[in-house]
Amino acid sequence: MNNLEAPISMVRPGLIEFGIGVAARLGAWAKSKGYRRALVISDAFNASRIEALGLAGEITVYGDVKAEPDTGDLDRVLEAAEGANADLIVGFGGGSAMDLAKLAAVLSGSSQRLVDVVGAGKVAGPGKAALAQVPTTSGTGSEAGIRALVTDPATKAKLAVESIHMLADMAVIDPALTFTVPPKVTAATGVDALAHCVEAFTNRKSHAAVDIYAIEGARLVGRYLARAVRDGSDAEARAGLSLASLYGGYCLGPVNTAGGHALAYPLGTRWHVAHGAANALIFPHVLAFNTPAVPEKTKAVLDALNLPVTDKVGSVFEGAHAFCAALGIEMKLSELGVPADDLGTMADDAFAIRRLLDNNPRDLSRADILAIYEAAY
């Protein structure tokens, strides 16, 4: 791991605007590019405040995005995109809105359908519309990435699309847009950003070019997450988390996540647990499990979170679990509506996610996965 000589490909949105009050720069940029018809893909709350983006011209709003979108949600977004005939598509919300915006940007007006592009590098070419991403939570980092996920309702599996053609032309990260995020969501999405960074940092594909963002993202979460949970209007804390989320997004492209996300996905696809909450619950278990394979990096993570530095598995778990629980995150599967008799099926689903499990620094067998679910229950 972390071989300086290993090839790596790193991409960023063409333009990144970051800082309190920069949201309206989207409209100025769109005007400078001559875009006249915008489709904004958002959830109901953010759809009510699109004026913050400063867009002019003909604006169509799809405001029905929900957490953990499935293929039916994508079909409805694509129908809206066809009707809007937009020259600019904007993802405005959390990871669900931004992922749907990515897919709409490349599939609208294309002869390809979702089934044709699932996997890596299968999108035929750029979409007919430009793509801008405006996150309103601090967790997914989707604004900086080239992957999008939707759930197949028949199989309960995540369908992952990866393409350079889904990279945003512009990303606008305005921490002021996150001031209204409730404490529980702030906590869960913050640990999701942390998980992106930590899973990349401890990854079999980890690389020094990414590690610098990964460990700094973890430090930012350690420094600011509890503050933002206590006071949602703390501008410095919100900005710190927005930057941590962006850094986590930088990690996702060239390295990606690993065991933690593989184990978290079935909670969302089968039981509709929010992605951030699922990752937060799983995070201490997988960090501890991986410790024997990456003891020094685990110590660095603990130090970044201001936790006692150790390479003892039990102590690693205790520290990370206490960090998450102190934020008010629910840390028991049984309290999230997951039935005990479904843990085996969840383990089957997680074990099948090889694109992530093969990145994990320590092999996770199905029995290991089931044991983690049982310990988390």
N, C-alpha and C positions, 0 to 999 in steps of 0.2 A: 504494500500500500504506500501511497504518497511518493511514487517514483517520479523524480524531477524529469527524467528522460522520456516519460510516457507521453505520447501525443494527446492533445486535448483541444477541443473546439469550444470557444466561448462566444456567445452572441449577446447583444443588448438591444433594446428598442432604439430606433433611430434617434429619438429625442426623449430625454427624461427631464421633467420639471418636478422639483422637490421643494417643499416648504410650506409653511402656513400661508394660506391665502392665494395659492397659485392655481386653484381650480379653473378660474376664468381664462387662464392662458390657453386652455383648449380652444375656446371660441376664437381667440385671436389667431391661433395657429391655423385653424380650419379656414378662416377667412383668407389668410395669406396664401393658402393652397388652392383657393377657389372652390372649395367644397360647398355645395348649395343644398344638398339633401342628406340629412343625418338620421340614422336609426339608432336610438338609445335603447339598449337592452339592460333592464334593471328589475329590481324587486319593487314591490308596491311603495315602500317607504321612500326609497331613493328616487323613484319616479316622480314623487311630489316635490322634489327640490332640484330639478334639472336646470333651473335658472342659474344655479351656482356655476355651471359650466360655461356660461357666456356664449352659447351657440346662437347663431342667427340662421335665417333661411327657413326651409321647410324641414320641420322636425317631427319624426314619427317616434312614438314611445311604446316599446313593448315592456309593460310593467308588471308582468306576472311570473317573474323568476322565483322559484322556490329552492330551498336547500336540497342538495343531492338530486339534481335534475336527471330525468331519464330520457329515453329516446322519443317518447311522446312530447315531452317539453321541447326537445330540439325540433321536432316536426312543426310545432306551433311557432317557434322562433323563425324557422326558415320560411314559413308562410308569410309572416309579418315582413321579413326581409324582401321577399319577392314583391309584395305589395308596395313597399316603400321605395324600391328602386334607388337605394341610397348610394351616394358616392363616399360616405363615411359611416362606419359602424363603430359605436361606442359601447364598451362594456363598463357599466357604472354600478358598482356594488361590490359584493364579495366574490369569492372564487367561482361560484356558480354562474353569476352574470358574466364574468370575464371569460370563462370557458365557453359558454354558449356564444359569446360574441366572436371568439376565435373561429369556432366552427361555422358560424353564419358567414364570416368574412370569406372563407374559402369554399363553402358549399353553395351559397346563394348564387344562382346564375351559372352553376357548373353542371356538367353532365355526370359528375361523380356524386355518389351518395355516401352516407356514413359507412355502410358496409364495405365500401371500396377503399376507405382511407384509414380504417382501424389498424394500428401498428405504427411503425416508424418510416418516414420518408415516402409515404404513398400518395400524398396530395400532389396532384399533377402540376400545379403552378399557382402563382399569386391570384388572389381573388380580384373581383372587379372593383371592390370598394377598399378604401384605406381603413386601417384599424387603429383606434385609440382606446386605451384602458385607463380607467380611473377607479382605483380601489377605495372602498369606504370602510374597510376593516383592516386590521394589521395582523395578517396570518398567512394567507395563501401564497403571496408573492407571485401570483399568476400574471400580474401585469408585465413581468420581465421574462416570462417563459414561453416555450414553444409546444407545450403539451395541453391537451384538453381532455376532460373525462366526463362521460355520461354513463348512466346505469342502464343495463339491459333488464327491463322488468321481468322478462321470462326466466332468465338465468340468475338474476340478482348479482351479476358480475359487472365490474367497471370496464367500460370500453375506453381504451386509451388511444388517442391520436397524437402523433408527434410530427411536427413539420416546421421547417424554417419559414414557411409561408404564413404561419400563424403568429409570427413575431410582430408585436405592435409597432406601428410607425411612430407612435407617441405614447408615452406613459406619463400620467399626471398624478403625483402622489402628494396630496394635500392633507396633512394630519388633522386639520380642522374638521374635515369631513368625518372623522372618527370620534369626535367629542361626544356624540349622542349614543355611541355603542354601549349597551348595558354592561355592568361589571362582570357578570358571568360569561357573557360572550367575549368581552375583552380578555378575560383570563384564558378561556379555552383557545381563542384564536392566537393569543400570544404564545401559548405552549405549542401550537401548531407551527408557528414560525420557528420556535426553538427546535422542534423536532426536525424540520427541514435542514436546519444548520447542523444539528448534531448527527443526524443520519448521513449527511454528506461528509462530515468531518471524520466519522469512524468507518466510512464505506470502504469496501475492497477497491473501489475505483478512485479513492480520495487522491487529491492532487494539491500541491502547494499553491497553485494558482487559484484554487477555490478555497483552500483551508483558511486563508486570510480573511475571507468574507464569512466563512462558517463560524469561526471562533469569535470574531467580533460581533456577529449577530447574536451569538449566545451571551456574550457580555452585555449587550444592549438589553436583552430580555432580563438578565439577572439584575441589571441596574434599574430598569424602568417599569417592568410589568406590574409589580405590586403597587407602585405609585399610581399608575393609570387605573388600576382596579379601585383604589381608594378614592381617587379624584379624577373623574373622566375629563374634566376641563383643564388638567395639568398639561399645558402645551408642550413643555419640554419632554415630559414622559411620553405623550402621544407621538411626538416626532421621533423619539428614540425607538419606539415600537414600529413605526412606519418604516424606519430605516432598517431595522432588524428583519422585517418582513420582506423588504426589497432584497436584502442580502441573501435571505433564504431562497428567493426566486432566482438569484444568480447561481445558487448551488444546484438548482433543479435541472438546468439544462445539461451541463457537461457531466454531472455525477449522478444526480437523482437521489431519491430516498431509498430505504432498505426495509428491514424487518418490521420496524414500528408501524410504518404506513400499511404494509401488507396485512398486519394483524388488525389494524384499525378499520380497514375498508369494509369488512363484513358487518361491522356494527352499523354502518351507514346504509349499506345496500339492503340488508335484511331487516333492520330494526329502526332505521331512520334516525339514528343518533347523529347529531351534527358532527361534521368532519373534525372540527377543532376539539370538541368534547371527547370524541373517540380517540384521537391522537393523544390528548392529555392523559386520559385514563391509562393508556397502554405505555406511555413514555417511560415511567420508572422501571417497569418490568423488563423492557427490552434493553434499556441502558444497562441495567444490572446484569442481564443475561450475557451481554456482549463484553462485559468487563474483562474476562480472562483473555480474550483475543486482542483487546486494545487497551491495556491498563494505563499507559501513559496518556493517551488521548482522553480516556475517561476521567483521569485526574484533572486534565485541562478543562474539561467541561464542568466538573464540580467547582473548580476554582472560579470559572467564569460566572457561575451562579451563586457565588459566595457561600458555598456549602463546604463542610469538612472534606478535605482531600484524602481519598483512600482508594485502594484497589481491592478492598474486601467486598465481595458481591452483596452480602447482606447490608452492609453499611451504605453502599452505593444506592441500593433500593430505598433504604430508610430515608436518606437525604433527599433523593429526587421525589419520593412520594410525599414527604413533608412539604417540599417546595410547592407542589401542585395543590395539595390539600389546603395549604394556608391561603391559597387564592380563592377558595370557595368552590373548587371544582369537585364534582361528584366522582369518587374514585372506586365505586363498586358497580359492576355490571348489573347486579340484581336490582339496583335502585334506578336503572335506566330502562327497565321494562324488558330486559333480555331474559328469556326463560332458560333455566338450567339445561333442559333437554335439547337445546339448540346448539350447545357449545361444540359438540362433535361436528355438526354440519358447518359451523363457522370455521372450525379448524381445517376442514376439507377445503373450504373456499379460500382461506388464507394461504394454505400450503400450495395451492395451484397458481399463486401470483408469482411466478418465477422471475418476471422482469424486475421485481423488487427483492425477493428473497435471495436471488443470486448475487445481489450487492452486499448482503449482510456480512459483517466480518467474521461471524461464527455461524456455522450451519444450524438452521432451525428445522428440526424434524417435525412431522405432524404431531408426534407425542409432546415435543417441547412446546409447540403452539397451544395444544390443548391444556397443558399444565399451566401455561401463563393465563389462559382464559379462566381456568378453575381457580387460580390464585387471585385473580381480579374479581371473581364473582362475589 
